[in-house]
Amino acid sequence: MSNLVSSSFGVPLSGADQKQLVTWDATHQDCPVDDVVPQLVAAWATTTPNAVALAAKDEVLTYRELELRSNQIAHFLRSLGVGPESLVGLCLDRSCMMALAALSVLKSGGAYLPLDPDYPVERLNFMLNDAQAPVLLTKQHFANRLPAGRWRVINLDVEAPQISSCPASSADGAIRGKDLAYVIYTSGSTGQPKGVEITHDSLLNLVLWHQRTFGVKSSDRATQLASPGFDAAIWELWPYLTAGASVHVPDDAVRSEPEALRNWLVRERINISFIPTPLAERMIALDWPTETSLRVLLTGADTLRSYPSATLPFRLVNNYGPTECTVVATSGTVPAEVHPDALPTIGCAIANTQVYILDEQLLPVPVGESGEIYIGGAGLARGYLNSPELTAEKFIPNPFCSKPNARLYRTGDLGRYLPEGQIAFLGRIDDQIKIQGYRIEPNEIVAALNEYQAIQASAVVARERIGGDKYMIAYLVLTRGSQITVAALRDFLRRRLPEYMVPWVFVRLESLPLTSNGKVDRAGLPAPSAENTIADEAYIAPHTLVEGRLVSILAKLLRIDQVGVNDNFFLLGGHSLLAAELIASIREAFGVDLPLRTIFGSPTAAGLATEIAKSLLEKVNAMTPEEVSEALAQGPGQA
């Protein structure tokens, strides 16, 4: 079978059907004027007005309420001059308000720009200036930390009376399929983020494919877990709100802890959910009740390394797609395997999408051989905002399609076609890093590092631990006579970069190794060691049995040789998912249930030992003498 695989409904074509490869455009028609996301959502306000559309801990919105409130905000935005091709920033967290505000922008005819409130102010400032967004919607909780600029900041709490006086009638204008729907910024190889432009046509292709493939019904209950600035959040909203289903937002404390999230999914009777790969791998390793409502667990954003158990009561679906291809380009169910000899595939092309695997001359490679993944079809972004040169570099003419102006996106990813038409993902052809589902360009981190006065030159790479976990290492050449502390450097970087882009380990070098053409020789960068790693304080050994047990747990979890009692869990490479595992290990070792927030407040073995002692004391004080004796007899984990 040829490796030029096209798909109209997510199914790879056979060799006899290859003529469709260059005629896919004939079956993909421009969206009718009425068939865009805002109108599809609005229809449910008439069909099922009292059905739940959005639900979070402190708020529930029906389709009638969603329609009326979004109309009012849309009219208000229009009064500010928002219309087609206008960008409106949304600095809001995971909430009903985030979805409501996004729908309002679409109804006004504009396009929305999601901004994660956790991003550093400097990064938010760059995105707003680069996007030239005239309006920024936010809430009181975030308003005080937002940068001032040419944009008008609309505090939805403060402006509520004025907004509520706007008409609640339909605000939908003449939205065309080629109009901009949203822009999402991704890490940029030039040292600055870049904005990806997605149109209504591309968004609708994703929505309709998703609904058809996963059988979305108005009775379904879905989830919204992804960060607002992560393109998966797009996927978590519109396929469901356009189908009359309900979208449920978990608390932050639940969202990143596998067992708590499993229990929440079961309790809330969720039918379909997207969970990023690192967390999904932990979720499928748990025991699940056979009666769960969950029928499909979607995952993606990183390399999947685990197969599901045959006993799981739901289907696991692996997905792949750059932001430039409207979230998803390939998808496939992951079969249950006992001893797989290869990683799970990324499936096949979704509807109206083509995936090509080509060599350096843009020629197809044989099935089974590796090449660069190129993507064409209805999901392609318009390009990069205000960056025609980069757009021309990454979006090239499609030599396999006869339609005028047909393009391919060069992903920079390596892959190969398997004989049955599935695609195996093989990694990157460049230095791009993917950690915890986030796409990271090392040059953006290097640019921030080189602004630090004590740093003369730097390089950033990702290393892989046993088990597949990745962590970032920054290699630093300091200016003569300079001293540096990890704490000060991390604080400096946090003011410029999101937390997920801050390296975990800093290595000092006299000079960076270079190749013959003057580029950094990444293969020549040494592994971190006790001699070259920058540390703020010397190793301190444990003083108590509890501290000793904790440093052993931490060393095993973080896959490093030695952990001191004052070493910071997060500075050693810990993150929220590993924090959840740490809580589980503490529960097993000491018989106490610490809240996840304890790790953030006491991220050292010494601090955790104190918290464990407090919890054990409270537990013992609540026991009778007989219960204490019985617990001691069972072992220290029960006492």
C-alpha positions in Angstrom: 0.0 0.0 0.0 1.2 3.4 -0.8 2.2 5.7 2.1 0.2 8.6 0.6 -2.8 8.0 2.7 -5.9 10.1 2.4 -9.0 9.9 4.4 -12.5 11.2 4.2 -13.8 9.5 7.4 -10.6 8.6 9.3 -10.2 5.4 7.4 -7.0 4.8 5.3 -7.6 4.2 1.6 -6.6 1.0 -0.1 -4.3 0.9 -3.0 -7.3 0.7 -5.4 -8.6 4.0 -4.0 -5.4 6.0 -4.5 -7.0 8.2 -7.2 -8.8 9.9 -4.4 -5.4 11.1 -3.1 -5.4 14.1 -5.5 -9.2 14.7 -5.5 -10.0 14.8 -1.8 -10.8 18.5 -2.3 -13.8 17.6 -4.4 -15.5 16.0 -1.5 -14.6 18.7 1.0 -16.9 21.6 0.4 -16.7 25.1 1.9 -18.9 25.4 5.1 -22.4 26.7 4.5 -22.9 30.1 6.1 -25.1 28.8 8.9 -22.8 25.8 9.7 -20.3 27.5 11.9 -19.7 26.8 15.6 -21.7 29.7 17.1 -24.9 28.9 15.1 -24.6 25.2 15.9 -24.4 25.9 19.7 -27.3 28.4 19.5 -29.6 25.8 18.0 -29.5 23.9 21.2 -30.9 26.8 23.1 -34.1 26.3 21.1 -34.0 22.5 21.1 -33.1 21.8 24.7 -33.0 25.2 26.5 -32.9 23.7 30.0 -30.2 21.1 29.4 -26.9 21.7 31.1 -24.2 23.1 28.8 -21.4 23.9 31.2 -20.8 22.8 34.8 -18.0 23.7 37.3 -17.9 23.4 41.0 -19.5 26.8 41.7 -21.6 27.4 38.5 -23.9 25.6 36.0 -25.1 27.1 32.8 -28.0 25.8 30.7 -28.1 26.2 27.0 -30.6 29.0 27.3 -28.4 30.9 29.8 -25.3 30.2 27.6 -27.2 31.7 24.6 -28.5 34.8 26.3 -25.3 35.7 28.2 -23.1 35.1 25.2 -25.4 37.3 23.1 -25.1 40.1 25.5 -21.3 39.9 25.7 -21.2 39.7 21.9 -23.3 42.8 21.5 -21.0 44.5 24.0 -17.9 43.5 22.0 -19.4 44.8 18.8 -20.0 48.1 20.5 -16.2 48.2 21.0 -15.6 47.6 17.3 -15.0 43.9 17.4 -15.8 42.2 14.1 -14.4 39.7 11.5 -10.6 39.3 11.9 -10.6 41.2 15.2 -8.6 39.4 17.9 -10.0 39.4 21.5 -7.7 38.2 24.3 -9.2 35.9 26.9 -7.2 35.8 30.1 -9.4 33.3 32.1 -8.9 30.0 33.8 -10.6 26.7 33.3 -14.2 27.7 34.0 -17.7 28.2 32.6 -16.7 31.8 32.0 -13.8 30.8 29.7 -16.2 28.9 27.4 -18.8 31.6 27.6 -16.4 34.3 26.7 -14.9 32.3 23.8 -18.4 31.7 22.4 -19.2 35.4 22.8 -16.2 36.4 20.8 -17.1 34.0 18.0 -20.7 35.4 18.0 -19.3 38.9 17.6 -17.6 37.8 14.4 -14.2 38.1 16.0 -11.5 35.5 16.9 -10.4 34.6 20.4 -6.8 34.5 21.7 -6.7 32.2 24.8 -4.1 33.4 27.4 -3.2 31.2 30.4 -3.4 33.4 33.5 -0.4 31.4 34.9 1.9 32.7 32.2 4.5 35.3 33.2 3.4 38.9 32.7 6.2 39.4 30.1 4.9 36.6 28.0 1.3 37.8 28.1 2.6 41.3 27.2 4.4 39.9 24.1 1.4 37.9 22.9 -1.0 40.8 23.2 1.4 43.2 21.5 2.3 40.7 18.7 -1.4 39.9 18.2 -2.4 43.5 18.2 -5.5 42.6 20.1 -7.7 45.7 20.8 -9.7 44.0 23.6 -8.8 41.8 26.5 -11.5 40.0 28.5 -10.6 38.9 32.1 -12.0 38.7 35.6 -11.2 40.6 38.8 -9.0 37.8 40.1 -6.6 38.3 37.2 -7.1 41.9 36.3 -4.5 43.4 38.7 -1.6 41.3 37.3 -2.2 41.9 33.6 0.1 44.2 31.6 -1.1 47.6 30.5 -1.0 48.3 26.7 -2.9 49.5 23.7 -5.7 47.0 24.4 -8.7 47.8 26.4 -9.1 45.5 29.4 -12.7 44.4 30.1 -13.1 43.2 33.6 -16.2 40.9 33.2 -17.0 41.3 36.9 -16.8 45.1 36.9 -18.5 45.5 33.5 -21.3 43.1 34.4 -24.0 45.8 34.8 -23.2 47.4 31.4 -23.0 44.0 29.7 -26.4 42.9 31.2 -28.0 46.0 29.7 -27.0 44.8 26.2 -29.6 43.0 24.0 -30.0 39.2 24.7 -31.2 38.6 21.1 -29.0 36.8 18.6 -25.8 38.7 17.8 -24.6 36.3 15.1 -23.3 38.1 12.1 -22.4 36.8 8.7 -19.5 34.5 9.6 -17.7 33.0 6.7 -15.8 29.7 6.8 -12.5 31.3 5.9 -12.8 33.9 8.7 -10.5 33.5 11.7 -11.9 31.6 14.7 -9.0 31.6 17.1 -5.3 32.1 17.5 -3.1 30.0 19.8 0.6 30.8 20.6 3.1 28.0 20.6 6.8 28.0 21.5 8.9 29.5 18.7 12.4 28.5 17.4 13.2 32.2 16.9 13.2 32.8 20.7 9.7 34.2 20.8 6.2 32.5 20.7 4.3 32.4 17.4 0.6 32.7 16.9 -1.2 29.9 14.9 -4.3 31.2 12.9 -7.2 28.7 12.7 -10.3 29.5 10.6 -14.0 28.4 11.1 -13.7 25.9 8.3 -10.8 24.1 9.9 -12.5 24.2 13.3 -15.8 22.8 11.9 -13.9 19.9 10.2 -12.5 18.9 13.6 -15.9 19.2 15.2 -17.8 17.1 12.7 -15.2 14.4 12.5 -15.1 14.1 16.3 -18.9 13.9 16.6 -19.2 11.2 13.9 -16.2 9.1 15.0 -17.0 9.0 18.7 -20.8 9.1 18.4 -21.3 12.2 20.4 -24.9 12.6 21.6 -26.8 15.4 23.4 -27.0 13.2 26.5 -23.2 12.9 26.7 -21.1 14.4 29.5 -17.6 15.5 28.6 -14.7 17.2 30.4 -12.5 20.3 30.1 -9.1 19.7 31.8 -6.5 21.3 29.5 -4.9 24.7 30.1 -6.7 27.5 28.3 -3.5 28.2 26.3 -3.2 24.5 25.1 -5.0 23.7 21.9 -6.6 20.6 23.4 -8.9 23.0 25.2 -10.5 23.8 21.8 -11.2 20.2 21.3 -12.7 19.8 24.7 -15.4 22.4 24.1 -16.8 22.7 20.6 -17.5 19.1 19.5 -19.8 18.8 22.6 -21.4 22.2 22.8 -22.4 21.9 19.1 -24.0 18.5 19.9 -26.0 19.7 22.9 -23.9 17.7 25.3 -22.6 19.0 28.6 -19.0 20.0 29.5 -17.8 19.5 33.1 -14.8 21.2 34.6 -13.0 19.5 37.6 -11.3 21.3 40.5 -7.6 21.9 40.1 -6.9 19.5 43.1 -8.7 16.7 41.2 -7.4 17.4 37.7 -3.8 16.2 38.2 -4.2 13.4 40.7 -4.9 10.1 38.9 -7.0 8.4 41.6 -9.0 11.5 42.5 -9.6 12.2 38.8 -10.7 8.6 38.2 -13.2 8.9 41.1 -14.5 12.2 39.8 -15.0 10.9 36.3 -17.0 7.9 37.7 -19.0 10.0 40.1 -19.9 12.7 37.5 -20.9 9.9 35.0 -18.5 11.3 32.4 -18.9 9.5 29.0 -15.9 10.9 27.1 -12.8 12.7 28.2 -9.4 13.9 26.9 -6.5 13.4 29.2 -2.9 14.3 28.3 -0.6 11.4 27.7 1.5 11.4 30.9 -1.6 11.5 33.1 -3.5 9.0 30.8 -0.7 6.4 31.3 -1.2 6.6 35.0 -5.0 6.5 34.7 -5.1 3.3 32.6 -2.9 1.6 35.2 -5.6 2.1 37.9 -8.4 -0.3 38.8 -11.7 0.9 37.3 -15.2 -0.1 38.4 -16.9 -2.1 35.6 -20.0 0.1 35.8 -18.3 3.4 34.8 -20.1 5.6 32.3 -16.8 6.4 30.6 -16.8 4.8 27.1 -13.9 6.7 25.4 -10.7 8.0 26.9 -8.9 10.3 24.4 -5.2 11.0 24.9 -2.4 12.7 23.0 0.2 15.5 23.1 3.1 13.2 23.9 4.5 9.8 23.0 2.2 7.1 24.4 4.3 4.2 25.8 1.6 2.1 27.5 -1.1 -0.3 26.2 -4.4 -0.5 28.1 -5.5 -3.6 30.0 -8.1 -5.8 28.4 -10.1 -5.3 31.6 -10.6 -1.5 31.2 -14.3 -0.7 30.7 -13.6 2.0 28.1 -11.8 2.5 24.8 -8.4 4.3 24.8 -7.8 6.4 21.7 -4.4 7.9 20.8 -4.3 11.1 18.8 -1.7 13.2 17.1 -1.7 16.6 15.6 0.3 19.9 15.7 -1.5 23.1 16.6 -1.0 24.1 13.0 -3.4 21.3 12.0 -6.4 22.2 14.3 -5.5 19.9 17.2 -5.9 16.5 15.7 -4.6 15.1 12.4 -4.5 11.3 13.1 -6.4 9.1 15.5 -6.7 5.5 16.4 -7.9 3.1 19.1 -5.1 1.5 21.1 -5.6 -2.3 21.4 -5.0 -4.2 24.6 -1.6 -5.8 24.5 0.1 -8.1 27.1 3.7 -7.8 25.8 3.8 -5.4 22.9 7.0 -5.3 20.9 6.4 -1.7 19.7 4.9 1.6 21.0 1.2 2.3 20.2 0.7 4.0 16.9 -0.8 7.4 16.3 -3.6 5.9 14.1 -4.7 7.1 10.7 -5.6 10.4 9.1 -8.9 11.9 10.3 -11.6 13.2 7.9 -10.5 15.4 5.0 -6.9 15.1 6.0 -3.8 13.6 4.3 -0.7 12.4 5.9 2.4 12.0 3.8 5.8 10.6 4.9 8.5 12.1 2.6 12.2 12.2 2.3 14.4 15.4 1.9 13.4 15.7 -1.8 9.7 15.6 -0.9 9.4 12.1 -2.4 7.4 9.4 -0.6 9.4 6.8 1.3 8.4 3.1 1.1 6.1 1.7 3.7 8.1 0.8 6.8 10.8 3.4 6.2 11.1 6.6 8.2 10.6 10.1 6.8 9.2 13.5 7.8 5.5 13.8 8.4 3.7 16.3 6.2 0.0 17.0 6.7 -2.5 18.4 4.2 -6.2 19.0 4.1 -9.1 20.8 5.7 -7.5 21.3 9.2 -4.5 23.3 8.1 -4.0 26.7 9.7 -4.1 29.8 7.7 -0.5 30.4 8.8 1.4 32.2 11.6 0.1 35.6 12.7 2.1 38.5 11.3 4.8 36.2 10.1 4.6 35.6 6.3 8.2 34.4 6.1 7.7 31.6 8.7 4.4 30.7 7.1 6.0 30.3 3.7 8.7 28.1 5.3 6.4 25.8 7.1 3.3 25.7 4.8 4.5 24.6 1.4 2.6 23.9 -1.9 1.2 20.4 -2.0 2.7 18.6 -5.0 0.3 15.7 -4.7 -2.9 17.7 -5.0 -4.4 19.3 -8.1 -6.4 21.9 -6.3 -5.0 25.5 -6.6 -3.3 26.7 -3.5 -3.4 23.3 -1.8 -0.7 23.2 0.9 1.2 20.9 3.2 2.5 21.6 6.7 5.9 20.3 7.4 5.7 19.0 11.0 9.4 18.3 11.7 8.2 15.0 13.2 9.5 11.6 12.0 7.2 8.7 11.3 6.7 5.6 9.2 3.7 3.9 7.7 3.0 0.3 8.8 1.6 -2.2 6.3 -2.0 -1.9 7.6 -2.0 1.9 7.2 -1.3 2.9 10.8 1.4 5.5 11.5 4.3 5.0 13.9 5.6 8.2 15.5 9.4 8.2 15.7 10.4 11.5 17.2 11.8 14.8 15.9 14.2 15.8 13.2 15.2 19.0 15.0 15.8 20.1 18.6 12.2 20.7 19.5 11.3 19.2 22.9 7.9 17.8 24.1 7.5 17.6 27.9 4.2 17.0 29.7 2.4 17.5 26.4 3.8 21.0 25.8 5.8 21.7 22.6 8.9 23.6 23.5 11.5 25.2 21.3 14.9 25.3 23.2 15.9 28.5 21.5 13.1 30.3 23.3 14.6 29.2 26.6 18.1 30.0 25.5 17.1 33.5 24.6 15.7 34.0 28.1 18.8 32.5 29.7 21.2 34.7 27.7 19.4 37.8 29.1 20.7 36.9 32.6 23.7 39.1 33.3 26.0 36.3 34.6 25.4 34.0 31.6 27.7 34.3 28.5 26.2 31.4 26.5 23.8 28.6 27.0 22.2 25.5 25.5 19.1 23.5 26.5 18.4 19.8 25.8 16.0 17.2 27.0 17.2 14.0 28.6 15.1 10.9 29.1 14.9 8.9 32.3 14.2 5.2 32.5 10.6 4.8 31.8 10.4 7.5 29.2 10.0 10.6 31.4 11.8 13.6 30.0 13.4 16.5 31.9 15.2 19.7 30.6 18.8 20.5 31.3 20.3 24.0 30.8 24.1 24.1 30.1 25.6 27.5 31.1 28.8 29.2 30.4 29.2 32.0 32.9 30.9 35.3 32.4 34.3 35.6 34.1 34.2 35.8 37.8 30.4 35.4 38.0 28.6 33.3 40.6 25.0 32.1 40.2 22.3 30.5 42.3 19.6 28.2 41.0 16.9 29.9 43.1 17.7 33.4 41.6 18.0 32.0 38.0 14.7 30.1 38.3 13.0 33.3 39.6 14.4 35.2 36.7 13.1 32.6 34.2 9.7 32.4 35.8 9.2 36.1 35.0 9.7 35.4 31.3 8.6 31.8 30.7 5.8 29.5 31.7 6.7 27.1 34.5 6.8 24.1 32.1 9.6 25.8 30.1 11.9 26.4 33.1 14.8 23.8 33.1 15.0 21.4 36.1 18.8 21.0 36.1 21.5 23.6 35.5 25.0 22.4 34.5 28.1 24.7 34.4 30.6 24.4 31.6 33.7 26.3 30.7 32.6 26.3 27.1 29.9 24.8 24.9 31.1 21.9 22.6 30.7 22.9 19.0 30.4 21.1 15.7 32.7 21.8 12.7 30.1 24.3 11.4 30.0 26.2 14.7 26.7 24.9 16.1 26.3 23.5 19.6 27.3 19.8 19.5 24.4 18.5 21.6 25.7 15.0 21.5 28.9 16.4 23.2 27.1 17.9 26.1 28.0 16.0 29.3 25.5 14.3 31.5 24.7 16.1 34.8 26.9 15.0 37.7 27.7 16.0 41.2 30.7 17.9 39.9 29.1 20.0 37.2 25.6 20.5 38.4 24.9 23.9 40.0 23.4 23.5 43.5 22.5 26.1 46.1 23.5 24.1 49.1 25.5 21.0 49.9 24.0 17.5 50.3 22.5 17.0 53.8 21.9 13.4 54.8 18.7 12.3 56.6 18.6 12.4 60.4 15.6 10.3 61.1 14.0 7.1 59.9 11.2 9.0 58.3 13.5 11.3 56.4 15.5 8.3 55.3 12.4 6.5 54.0 11.3 9.7 52.2 14.6 10.4 50.4 14.6 6.8 49.2 11.1 7.3 47.9 12.0 10.6 46.2 15.2 9.1 44.6 13.3 6.2 43.2 10.4 8.4 41.9 12.7 11.0 40.4 15.1 8.3 39.1 18.2 10.0 40.6 21.0 8.5 42.7 20.9 10.8 45.8 18.4 13.2 47.4 19.2 15.4 50.4 16.7 16.2 53.0 16.6 19.9 52.0 16.6 19.2 48.2 13.5 20.7 46.5 11.3 18.1 44.8 10.4 20.5 42.0 14.0 21.6 41.4 15.0 18.0 41.1 12.5 17.5 38.2 9.3 16.9 40.0 6.0 18.1 38.6 2.3 17.8 39.5 1.8 14.3 38.1 4.9 13.0 40.0 3.6 14.9 43.1 0.4 12.8 42.9 2.6 9.6 42.8 4.6 10.9 45.8 1.4 11.3 47.8 0.4 7.7 46.9 3.9 6.4 48.0 3.7 8.3 51.3 0.2 6.8 51.9 1.6 3.3 51.3 4.7 3.9 53.4 3.3 5.8 56.3 -0.4 5.2 56.3 -1.3 8.9 56.1 -3.3 10.8 53.5 -1.6 14.1 52.8 -3.4 16.6 50.5 -1.6 17.2 47.2 -1.1 20.9 48.1 1.3 19.6 50.9 4.0 18.9 48.3 3.8 22.4 47.0 4.0 23.9 50.5 6.7 21.5 51.8 8.6 20.2 48.8 11.6 18.7 50.7 12.0 15.5 52.6 12.6 17.5 55.8 9.4 19.4 55.3 7.3 16.4 54.4 8.7 14.5 57.4 7.3 17.2 59.6 3.9 17.1 57.9 3.8 13.3 58.2 4.6 13.5 61.9 1.7 16.0 62.4 -0.7 13.8 60.5 0.4 10.7 62.4 0.0 12.5 65.7 -3.5 13.6 64.8 -4.3 10.1 63.8 -2.9 8.6 67.0 -4.7 11.2 69.2 -8.0 10.1 67.7 -7.4 6.4 68.4 -8.2 4.4 71.5 -5.3 2.7 73.3 -6.5 -0.7 71.9 -6.4 0.7 68.4 -2.9 2.1 68.9 -1.7 -1.3 70.1 -3.3 -3.1 67.2 -1.8 -0.6 64.7 1.7 -1.0 66.2 1.4 -4.8 66.0 0.6 -4.5 62.2 3.8 -2.5 61.5 5.0 1.1 61.2 3.0 1.8 58.1 -0.2 1.4 60.2 0.9 3.2 63.3 
